[in-house]
Every structure is written in structure tokens, then in C-alpha cells.
Amino acid sequence: MTGPLPGILGSCRPGYALGREFYTSDELYQSELAAIWHGGWLFAALSAEVPEPGSYVLYTVGTASAIIVRLPDGTVAAHHNVCRHRGSLLTTQPSGRVRNFTCPYHQWMYGLDGQLRQCQAMPAGFDRSAYGLAPVHVREVAGLIFVSFAGCPPDFTAAGKTFAAMAGPQGLAG
């Protein structure tokens, strides 16, 4: 660790309140986002929030925003809420139902699966398949949807089994 972070962390004293820096340090906030919020699995939505194809919800943590969407085959996908052309947010609506996602800036259109379907004024030979939405890891278990913004998230198998055993009998999937 470099910068003021070691000093901030070293100032903790058992039995005492956290220092002001824990609430105001941008460096500590960014470290916490990277290590905790963007490094593991997070509960993001209930399956009932995306009941039919095209239904979506946004899930945002810090600067990371995911579109969680129900696909035509009934599965759930998640994509970063960022157009691959100029980085505009695809949607700011917290939820809705769409046939596709269209960037408000240059009208690039993506399918529910995140594949780039239409783009205007691109040079000959432009490979649309290389510019789909960046995926976000997603798992749906017993009516609960989890996402991970990590490039290589921790294994979800054991957690999935635990959630299935605990949440399954609750009927959240319905």
C-alpha cells in the first residue's frame, strides 16, 4: 500500500470509533470498492423484477452499473451499462422492458444478449461482433440474482447451493 492509506488503516484502535478519514478518504473508498464491492458476488435483484423477456433492472455500485435483463430463452444476462462506442450510459431508467438497448448518443443498438445489432457511419469492414456490451458475471438461484463486477469472480458453486437450500423453500422464484 502506498500513499495515506496505511496511515489511515493504522489509526484504528479497538474499542474506539473509526476516524474521520474512514468517511472522507477517496483513496479508502476506492480501495473498499475494488476489494469488497467489485471483487465478489453481490445480491442485485429478485427474479420477479425481470419476469419476462426484455424486462431489466439496473444495479449500480460506485461507478459500476449493470443492466440485468431477462433473455428470450428465460435465462438472465447482465451487461455493463456503457455503450462501447463513446462510453455513454445506455439507460438511466432503474427498470423497464425493452426489445433492445439503444445508446442515446449515437444510436448504437444492442440486443438483449449484448450483441451490437446496428451502428451508423462505421467504416467498411467494421466488425460488430467485437463491440458487444461488456458482460457482467451473473447467477440466478432460487429467485435471487447475483452479479460480480470482478474480472475473475470467486467460485459461486458453494454459495449457490447454500442460497438454493435456504431460499428455495421460500418460493421467491415465483
C-alpha positions as CSV (number, residue, x, y, z in Angstrom):
1,M,0.0,0.0,0.0
2,T,1.2,3.5,-0.8
3,G,0.0,7.0,0.0
4,P,-2.0,7.8,3.1
5,L,-3.9,4.5,3.2
6,P,-1.5,2.6,5.5
7,G,-1.7,5.5,8.0
8,I,-5.5,5.7,7.8
9,L,-5.8,1.9,8.4
10,G,-3.1,2.0,11.1
11,S,-5.1,4.6,13.1
12,C,-7.8,2.1,14.0
13,R,-7.9,1.4,17.7
14,P,-10.0,-1.5,19.1
15,G,-13.0,-0.2,21.1
16,Y,-12.9,3.2,19.5
17,A,-14.9,4.8,16.7
18,L,-13.4,5.0,13.3
19,G,-11.5,8.2,12.4
20,R,-13.0,10.9,10.2
21,E,-10.8,9.7,7.3
22,F,-12.8,6.4,7.1
23,Y,-15.8,8.5,5.9
24,T,-14.0,11.1,3.8
25,S,-10.9,9.5,2.2
26,D,-11.4,8.9,-1.5
27,E,-8.4,6.5,-1.5
28,L,-10.0,4.4,1.2
29,Y,-13.4,4.5,-0.6
30,Q,-11.8,3.4,-3.9
31,S,-9.9,0.6,-2.2
32,E,-13.1,-0.6,-0.5
33,L,-15.0,-0.6,-3.8
34,A,-12.2,-2.6,-5.5
35,A,-11.7,-5.1,-2.7
36,I,-15.2,-5.7,-1.5
37,W,-17.9,-4.4,-3.8
38,H,-16.3,-5.0,-7.2
39,G,-14.4,-8.2,-6.1
40,G,-17.0,-10.6,-5.1
41,W,-20.7,-11.6,-5.6
42,L,-23.5,-9.2,-4.7
43,F,-27.2,-9.7,-4.4
44,A,-28.6,-7.5,-7.1
45,A,-32.3,-8.3,-7.7
46,L,-35.1,-10.7,-7.3
47,S,-36.0,-12.8,-10.3
48,A,-39.6,-11.4,-10.1
49,E,-38.1,-8.0,-11.0
50,V,-37.3,-9.3,-14.5
51,P,-40.3,-11.6,-15.1
52,E,-40.4,-11.7,-19.0
53,P,-38.0,-11.3,-21.9
54,G,-36.8,-7.7,-22.2
55,S,-37.5,-6.9,-18.6
56,Y,-34.5,-5.3,-17.0
57,V,-33.3,-3.6,-13.8
58,L,-30.2,-1.5,-13.2
59,Y,-27.8,-2.4,-10.4
60,T,-25.1,0.2,-9.5
61,V,-22.3,0.1,-7.0
62,G,-19.9,3.1,-7.0
63,T,-19.2,3.8,-10.7
64,A,-20.0,0.3,-11.9
65,S,-23.5,-0.1,-13.4
66,A,-25.0,-3.3,-14.7
67,I,-28.1,-3.9,-16.7
68,I,-29.7,-7.2,-15.6
69,V,-32.1,-8.5,-18.3
70,R,-34.3,-11.5,-19.0
71,L,-33.5,-13.1,-22.3
72,P,-36.0,-14.7,-24.7
73,D,-34.9,-18.2,-23.6
74,G,-35.8,-17.4,-20.0
75,T,-32.2,-17.0,-18.7
76,V,-30.8,-13.9,-17.1
77,A,-27.9,-11.9,-18.5
78,A,-26.0,-8.9,-17.2
79,H,-24.1,-6.3,-19.1
80,H,-22.1,-3.2,-18.2
81,N,-24.4,-0.2,-18.7
82,V,-21.9,1.5,-21.1
83,C,-22.0,1.9,-24.8
84,R,-18.9,0.5,-26.5
85,H,-18.7,3.5,-28.9
86,R,-18.3,6.6,-26.7
87,G,-19.0,5.3,-23.2
88,S,-22.5,6.8,-22.7
89,L,-24.8,5.2,-20.3
90,L,-27.3,3.1,-22.3
91,T,-30.1,3.7,-19.8
92,T,-30.7,5.7,-16.7
93,Q,-34.2,4.3,-16.0
94,P,-34.0,2.0,-12.9
95,S,-36.2,-0.7,-14.6
96,G,-38.3,-1.3,-17.7
97,R,-39.0,-3.5,-20.6
98,V,-37.3,-3.2,-24.0
99,R,-36.7,-5.0,-27.2
100,N,-33.1,-3.8,-27.4
101,F,-30.8,-1.2,-25.8
102,T,-30.1,1.9,-27.8
103,C,-27.4,4.4,-26.9
104,P,-28.9,7.9,-26.7
105,Y,-25.6,9.5,-28.0
106,H,-25.0,7.9,-31.5
107,Q,-27.9,5.4,-31.6
108,W,-25.8,2.2,-31.4
109,M,-28.3,-0.6,-30.8
110,Y,-27.6,-3.7,-28.8
111,G,-29.7,-6.9,-28.5
112,L,-30.8,-8.2,-25.1
113,D,-27.9,-10.6,-25.3
114,G,-25.5,-7.6,-25.5
115,Q,-24.5,-8.1,-29.2
116,L,-24.1,-5.0,-31.3
117,R,-27.0,-5.1,-33.8
118,Q,-26.8,-1.7,-35.5
119,C,-24.3,1.1,-35.8
120,Q,-24.2,4.0,-38.2
121,A,-21.4,5.5,-40.3
122,M,-18.8,2.9,-39.4
123,P,-16.1,2.1,-42.0
124,A,-16.3,-0.8,-44.3
125,G,-15.0,-4.0,-42.6
126,F,-16.1,-2.8,-39.2
127,D,-16.6,-6.0,-37.1
128,R,-19.7,-5.6,-35.0
129,S,-19.1,-8.8,-33.2
130,A,-16.1,-7.2,-31.4
131,Y,-18.1,-4.4,-29.9
132,G,-20.9,-6.1,-28.0
133,L,-21.6,-4.9,-24.4
134,A,-19.1,-6.0,-21.8
135,P,-20.6,-8.8,-19.8
136,V,-21.1,-8.8,-16.0
137,H,-21.0,-12.2,-14.3
138,V,-24.5,-13.2,-13.2
139,R,-26.1,-16.1,-11.4
140,E,-29.8,-16.8,-10.7
141,V,-30.5,-19.1,-7.8
142,A,-34.0,-19.8,-6.2
143,G,-35.4,-16.4,-7.3
144,L,-32.3,-14.4,-6.3
145,I,-30.0,-12.7,-8.8
146,F,-26.3,-12.1,-8.0
147,V,-23.7,-10.2,-10.0
148,S,-20.0,-9.8,-9.8
149,F,-18.1,-6.9,-11.4
150,A,-14.8,-8.8,-10.9
151,G,-12.9,-9.9,-14.0
152,C,-12.5,-13.3,-12.4
153,P,-15.0,-13.7,-9.6
154,P,-14.7,-16.1,-6.8
155,D,-16.4,-19.5,-7.3
156,F,-20.1,-19.3,-6.7
157,T,-20.9,-23.0,-6.5
158,A,-20.9,-23.4,-2.7
159,A,-22.8,-20.1,-2.2
160,G,-25.3,-21.1,-4.9
161,K,-26.0,-24.4,-3.1
162,T,-26.5,-22.6,0.2
163,F,-28.8,-20.0,-1.2
164,A,-30.8,-22.6,-3.1
165,A,-31.3,-24.6,0.1
166,M,-32.3,-21.6,2.1
167,A,-34.2,-19.5,-0.4
168,G,-35.8,-22.3,-2.5
169,P,-38.5,-23.2,0.0
170,Q,-39.5,-19.6,0.3
171,G,-40.9,-19.5,-3.2
172,L,-39.0,-16.4,-4.3
173,A,-38.7,-17.7,-7.8
174,G,-42.5,-17.3,-8.2
